[in-house]
């Protein structure tokens, strides 16, 4: 398994909703995780990642608070890691349709499963909208490393055909709401998300710093995969360095230069992210969670947890989205 996939395996997506859209020029959509039907399906999630995959035509995309305009075309995936409010359209100066005001058409009788239509009747642009639910604390390293909006060219080859099929299945599952649909959609989302990010990382320019550059580094990437894969292990920099065939000082310096913190600091934050998920997933005693997170006392764990998340463990658990 490649390093990025190994790391993303621990960053599980918790659910997803997909819908097909067809817009005709002139058109403009102001989007965000706002459609009532989507909010209902993903109620109570901690964080939502939005995306659009163009299956036909082309359009312009920009963040509402940004200035850069992206030109996107068939086979492009546009990803919004922070679900930022954005404009998308054939003409960004046209009065936009607000995503929260968009009404889905009856897709049951539509062979192409088009659920959202809008526009002036001109040139057609079709795309699949997706909303992926996940834990913000678990995805923090990735989100901090990604730009606010990504254009990832998938193209029209085998990878594009695979992604189209995954999305088509996702649309059908989102519509059908059959038993097991939630699990199926989460797995489809993970496959799509991993494929998109692998392509993004592969196209990054050489050099650079940050979590994604670290993932691509032979030694630091392996170290990150080990920390994510076995966070409960009693790691030291010496043990980690031996596993990745690098000297202790060499790993420490390279890890800090790329990631921005030491291996043990990174491991501590990752364990706290896992603890945050555990606290909201079950009623396990805080003392037990602290012990499994590598802390000798509940007090020390609570102090570290509050520094990371702004509130103590008990308050975090009570503040879980409903």
Buried (B, 14 or more C-beta within 10 A) or exposed (E): EBBBBBBBBBBBBBBBBBBBBBBBBBBBBBBBBBBEBBBEBBEEBBBBBBBBBBBEBBBBBBBEEBEEEBEBEBBBBBBBBBBBBBBBBBEBEBEBBBBBEBEBBEBEEEEEBBBBBBBEEEBBBBBBBBBBBBBBBBBBBBBEBBEBBBBBBBEEEEBBEBBBEBBBBBBBBBBEEEEEBBEBBBBBBBBBBBBBBBBBBEEEEEEEEBBBBBBBBEBBBBBBBBBBEEBEBEBEBEEBBEBBEBEBEEBBEBBBEBBBEBBBEBBBBBBBBBBBBBBBEEEEEBEEBBBBBBBEEBEEBBEBBBEBBEBBBEBBBEEEEE
